[in-house]
Amino acid sequence: MNVDSGIVAGKVALVTGGGRGIGRAIALTLAREGAGVAILEREADAGEETAALVRAQGRDSLAVGADVAVEAEVEAAIAAVVKHFGRIDIACNNAAASRGQGFIHEFSHEDFAQTVAGCLTNTWLCMKYELQAMLTASRGGAIVNISSRAAQYGHPCNTPYAAAKGGVNVLTQSTAAEYAKDGIRINAVAPGVIRTPGVAQYLEAYPQRAEELNAAAALGRLGEPGEIAEAVVFLASGRASFITGQILYVDGGASVNRP
C-alpha cells in the first residue's frame, strides 16, 4: 500500500490501551489505512511494541506511557502527542480496567469506584484533553469510544463494568451533540465477546465455556480484534462523515440473539 493511500491517509490518530488485543489491532489498522499513530499505554513496553509494528508499516508512531485514569498523566501524554505530531485528528479511547465480580451487594466501594474510574472516568479524561487539542490544533476530528454490549442489557455479576460502559454510551451521545458544530464527530463501538489474549487464556482454563460463548452470537462464533478495528477506522474516517452520536454494536448479532 502506498504511504499516501488509505481511508485515513495523512491523519494523526491516538489510541489508548494500544499495547495489545483490540487496542493494538486498532492501531495497526489505522496505520494500514494511512494514519500516523500515537499509543497511550500504561505498560510502556507493550506500547512501544505496538509503535514498532506501526513504524514497520511506514507510518510515524509515538508510544507514551500513561495511566489514563490519572488526569495529570493524561494531560502530559496528550501534550506529548501534539508536540510530536502537531495535532490530533482521530482518537480512539479503548483503555479499560474493571475490578471484581459477583453480586452487587458484595462489591467493595473500592472495587466499584476503581471500575468506574477505569472504564468511564478515564474515557472522560481522555476526551477532555483530546477535544482541547482538536479545537485548537485540528479544528475538527473524530473520536471513537470503546463501549461494550454489556451496556445494552447489563451483565449480571459484572454490574459496575456494565454501568460504567452505559455511562460511556451517554457520554458519547451527549458530547456528540456538544461538539458537532465544531466539526468533531463522536461515536462508540460496543464489542461483543472478542478473542483477545485474555479471552483466549480464559477459554484455555475453562474450555467448557467456549460453546456457550459462541452460541451467544447469532453468527455462532467469537469476534476477532481486527473486526472491531475495522469498525473503529470506518467511524473515524471520512466515509462516516454524516455519522455522530451513534453506538455501533459489533457483537456478531448477540444483541438480537437473546432468548
C-alpha positions in Angstrom: 0.0 0.0 0.0 1.3 3.5 -0.9 2.2 5.6 2.1 -0.4 8.2 0.9 -3.3 5.8 0.5 -6.0 4.5 2.8 -9.2 5.9 4.2 -7.4 7.9 7.0 -4.3 8.8 4.9 -2.4 11.7 6.4 -4.3 11.7 9.6 -2.9 11.7 13.1 -4.5 9.1 15.4 -4.3 8.4 19.1 -5.2 5.0 20.6 -5.4 4.4 24.4 -4.7 1.0 25.7 -2.9 0.2 22.4 -0.4 -2.2 23.7 -2.3 -5.4 23.0 -5.6 -7.0 22.0 -8.2 -4.8 20.5 -6.2 -1.6 21.0 -3.2 -3.0 19.1 -5.5 -4.1 16.3 -7.0 -0.6 16.1 -3.6 1.0 16.0 -2.3 -1.3 13.2 -5.5 -0.9 11.1 -5.2 2.9 11.4 -1.6 2.6 10.2 -2.6 0.3 7.4 -5.1 2.9 6.3 -2.6 5.7 6.2 -2.5 7.3 9.7 0.4 8.1 12.0 -0.5 6.6 15.3 0.3 7.6 18.9 -0.1 4.9 21.6 -1.1 5.7 25.1 -0.4 2.6 27.2 0.1 2.1 31.0 2.6 -0.8 30.2 5.3 1.1 28.4 7.0 -1.9 26.8 3.7 -3.1 25.2 3.0 0.3 23.9 6.4 0.5 22.3 6.0 -2.9 20.7 2.8 -1.6 19.0 4.6 1.6 17.9 7.4 -0.5 16.4 4.8 -2.5 14.4 3.2 0.8 13.2 6.6 2.1 12.1 7.2 -1.2 10.2 4.2 -0.2 8.1 6.0 3.0 7.1 3.9 5.2 9.5 5.2 7.6 12.2 4.4 6.4 15.7 4.9 7.5 19.3 4.4 5.4 22.4 3.6 7.3 25.6 3.4 5.6 29.0 0.4 6.9 30.9 -2.3 5.7 33.3 -5.3 7.3 31.6 -7.3 7.2 34.9 -4.9 9.9 36.2 -5.6 13.4 34.9 -2.1 14.8 35.2 -0.7 11.8 33.2 -3.4 12.2 30.5 -2.7 15.9 30.2 1.0 15.3 29.8 0.5 12.5 27.4 -1.8 14.4 25.1 0.7 17.3 25.2 3.5 15.0 24.1 1.4 13.7 21.2 0.6 17.2 20.0 4.2 18.2 20.4 5.4 15.3 18.3 2.7 15.3 15.5 1.4 18.9 15.7 -2.3 17.9 16.1 -4.7 15.0 16.8 -7.3 14.2 14.1 -8.6 10.9 15.4 -8.8 9.5 18.9 -9.9 6.0 20.0 -10.5 5.6 23.7 -10.1 1.9 24.2 -8.3 1.5 27.6 -10.5 -0.1 30.2 -9.9 -1.9 33.5 -12.6 -3.4 35.8 -12.2 -5.0 39.2 -14.3 -7.6 41.0 -17.1 -10.0 40.1 -20.2 -11.1 42.0 -23.5 -9.8 43.3 -23.6 -6.1 43.6 -24.2 -6.1 47.4 -20.9 -8.0 47.7 -18.8 -5.4 45.9 -16.4 -3.2 47.9 -16.6 0.5 47.5 -13.0 0.4 46.3 -13.7 -2.1 43.5 -16.8 -0.3 42.3 -15.1 3.1 42.3 -12.0 1.8 40.6 -14.1 0.1 37.9 -15.9 3.4 37.2 -12.5 5.2 37.2 -11.0 2.6 34.8 -13.9 2.4 32.4 -15.8 5.7 32.4 -13.8 8.5 34.2 -10.7 7.6 32.1 -12.7 8.0 28.9 -13.9 11.4 30.0 -10.4 12.5 31.0 -9.0 11.5 27.6 -11.9 13.2 25.8 -11.3 16.3 27.8 -7.8 16.8 26.5 -8.3 15.3 23.1 -11.1 17.7 22.5 -9.0 20.6 23.6 -6.3 19.6 21.1 -8.9 19.1 18.3 -10.5 22.5 19.0 -7.1 24.3 18.9 -4.7 22.4 16.7 -7.0 20.4 14.4 -10.3 22.4 14.3 -12.2 19.2 13.7 -11.8 15.5 14.2 -13.3 12.2 15.1 -13.5 10.4 18.4 -14.5 6.7 18.8 -15.0 5.4 22.3 -15.0 1.7 23.0 -18.1 0.7 24.9 -19.5 -2.9 25.4 -22.5 -5.0 24.6 -22.9 -5.2 28.4 -24.0 -1.6 28.4 -27.1 -2.5 26.4 -28.6 -5.2 28.6 -26.4 -5.3 31.6 -24.0 -8.0 32.7 -25.0 -10.0 35.8 -22.2 -10.3 38.4 -20.3 -7.6 36.5 -22.7 -4.8 37.2 -20.1 -2.0 37.8 -18.5 -2.6 34.5 -21.8 -2.7 32.7 -22.9 0.5 34.4 -19.6 2.3 33.6 -19.9 1.3 29.9 -23.5 2.5 29.9 -22.0 5.8 31.1 -19.6 5.7 28.1 -22.6 5.5 25.8 -24.3 8.5 27.3 -21.0 10.4 27.4 -20.6 9.7 23.7 -24.1 10.8 22.8 -24.1 14.0 24.9 -20.7 15.2 23.7 -21.6 14.4 20.1 -24.3 17.0 20.4 -22.0 19.4 22.1 -19.2 19.4 19.5 -20.9 18.7 16.2 -20.8 22.4 15.4 -17.0 22.3 15.7 -16.8 19.6 13.1 -16.0 16.9 15.7 -17.8 13.6 15.3 -18.1 11.3 18.4 -19.3 7.7 18.2 -18.8 4.5 20.1 -18.2 0.9 19.1 -19.6 -1.7 21.5 -18.0 -5.1 21.1 -19.4 -8.5 22.0 -17.1 -11.3 23.1 -13.8 -10.9 21.3 -10.9 -13.3 21.1 -8.4 -11.2 22.9 -5.4 -12.7 24.6 -7.3 -12.5 27.9 -10.3 -14.3 26.5 -8.1 -16.9 24.8 -6.5 -17.6 28.2 -9.9 -17.9 29.9 -11.1 -20.4 27.3 -7.9 -22.5 27.8 -8.7 -22.6 31.5 -12.4 -23.2 31.1 -12.9 -24.9 27.7 -16.5 -25.8 28.6 -17.5 -22.2 28.3 -16.5 -22.0 24.6 -19.7 -23.4 23.2 -21.8 -21.1 25.4 -19.9 -18.0 24.3 -20.0 -19.0 20.7 -23.8 -19.6 20.9 -24.4 -16.2 22.4 -23.8 -14.6 19.0 -26.2 -15.1 16.1 -23.2 -15.8 13.9 -22.2 -18.6 16.3 -18.6 -17.5 17.0 -16.4 -15.1 18.9 -15.3 -11.9 17.2 -11.7 -11.1 16.3 -9.8 -7.9 17.4 -9.4 -6.9 13.8 -13.2 -6.9 13.3 -13.5 -4.3 16.0 -10.7 -2.3 14.5 -12.4 -2.2 11.1 -15.5 -0.6 12.6 -13.4 1.9 14.5 -11.5 3.0 11.5 -14.6 3.3 9.4 -16.3 5.6 12.0 -13.0 7.6 12.3 -12.8 8.1 8.5 -14.5 10.4 6.0 -16.7 7.5 4.9 -18.7 8.1 8.1 -18.9 11.9 7.6 -22.6 12.0 8.4 -22.5 9.7 11.5 -22.2 11.1 15.0 -23.7 10.2 18.4 -24.1 6.6 17.5 -23.3 3.3 19.3 -22.4 0.6 16.9 -22.8 -2.9 18.3 -20.1 -5.2 16.7 -21.2 -8.4 18.5 -22.0 -11.0 15.9 -25.7 -10.4 16.4 -25.6 -11.2 20.1 -27.7 -8.2 20.9 -30.6 -9.7 18.8 -30.0 -13.3 19.8 -31.5 -13.1 23.2 -33.9 -15.8 24.4 
